[in-house]
Amino acid sequence: MAMNVSQNQRGVSIIAVVATMLILSVMGVILISLVTTGSDISVNQLRSEQAFNIANGGIEFGLHTTTRGGGSWGEFTFSNRPLGAGSFTLTTNTSIIGTERRMALNSRTAVGGILTAERNITAVVARVTGAATILNEPFPAGSVPSDAAPGNGCAVSPALSWCYSYTNTQGVSQYHADNAPSSTGGSLEAETQAVANARFTGYRQRILSTTITQGTQVTLNHWYKKQRGHTQAQLMNMAVYLIATDNTPYQLWVHNSISNVGWTQVNTPFTVPAGKTIDRIRLSFDIQNRTSGSGSTNPSYIWFDSVSLTASAGSIPVTFVSVKEVY
């Protein structure tokens, strides 16, 4: 009987030891799991904080890029730009809401090779207060440089006010004292030589003091006049173009009839296409005398005057004013 009791006690002890070991093992596993999980949480929290800060950095970079642009802004994208321990991809979208020019910025951040944060804000970047005059040219004396030796002056001096470029050189473009109504400066005249079949083709061009960005609505206002040398003159073409920074020409106005025209005013609206920025205006002409016969040597004349470009309210490339987040 005593032997059975001792054996039972030893059996119970073994079970207790095994149970204790199992409990300790489970506790160890739980402890290790807690430590590992806590470490993962700490790493993820660190990455999350880094990602959020980098995303904010992307937003700040976008706003800085906007303000540095001096107000002539288009939409832009920066892909995988390095910052700190990661990188950000920034996209923007501009719009006009009432009197506010707004920019929506989206910054997506990668830390450790994965997308870990995204930050979106809409910021007011400028105030629109009214129409803006981008160009106002009444052609006063001295505003048109000499073209005594016709050629390709715009290629030589592109920054020269109203530079010239000609493909047919039997004529001259110059300042003229004739004025359109309400003009007090003068005008730009182009005329052929007094030679049968003389032809004068080319343009006067100038760089705008303010570039015009995509989506901006502008109005071209100018006066023109024509005097034909003969009823059978070959050509009397006039046109006005806006030129983009990539040299894309946009014809805003054209008048190709061979006729006498007194001073006439023209207003033409234009919206800058997506992805384009306008930096030049071009006054183009192609005039040619009658080829032969009586009166063939009478030159033809065309005039431009009071050329202006005005951006409409709500689409003005204004100077940076302030930034505030719109919630």
WOZI-V566160 format. One record per run of one state. SS is the DSSP state (~ for helix, > for strand, _ for the rest). FROM is the first residue (numbers start at 0). TO is the last residue. If there is no record, write none. Layout:
ss=(SS SS)
from=(FROM FROM)
to=(TO TO)
This chain:
ss=(_ ~ _ > _ > _ > _ > _ > _ ~ _ > _ > _ > _ > _ > _ > _ > _ > _ > _ > _ > _)
from=(0 1 68 76 83 85 97 99 111 113 127 131 137 152 156 162 169 170 176 186 192 198 212 216 227 234 244 248 255 260 271 277 288 300 311 323 326)
to=(0 67 75 82 84 96 98 110 112 126 130 136 151 155 161 168 169 175 185 191 197 211 215 226 233 243 247 254 259 270 276 287 299 310 322 325 326)
